[in-house]
Amino acid sequence: MHHDKTLQSIVSTGLGLNVEDTEDFRQKLIERVRWVIDHQMARLPQYLYQLDVPEHRVNEAFAKAESADQVPELLADVILERVAQVVAQRTKTCDD
């Protein structure tokens, strides 16, 4: 559970996402990514860089999308996957 809170905190801070109810964090993230794409597309690379999301993974998400509507969902999953890796690595480093 601690990992989930840490992951959500990192993602929320990195994307300027204010989530009070963490029940459906992924859905809130998808909505935020969709908003960023629609209103701040020029800042998207900066957000992804801050979250340490590899460019090739972002490109894969765009390439995999069957429609523009699917892009935010695929990017949200890439973000969650990468931040989960970072959190796990940090935890492993702290445990050693």
Secondary structure, DSSP 8 states (H G I E B T S, - for coil): -HHHHHHHHHHHHHHT---S--TTHHHHHHHHHHHHHHH-GGGHHHHHHHTT--HHHHHHHHHH-SSGGGHHHHHHHHHHHHHHHHHHHHHHHHH-
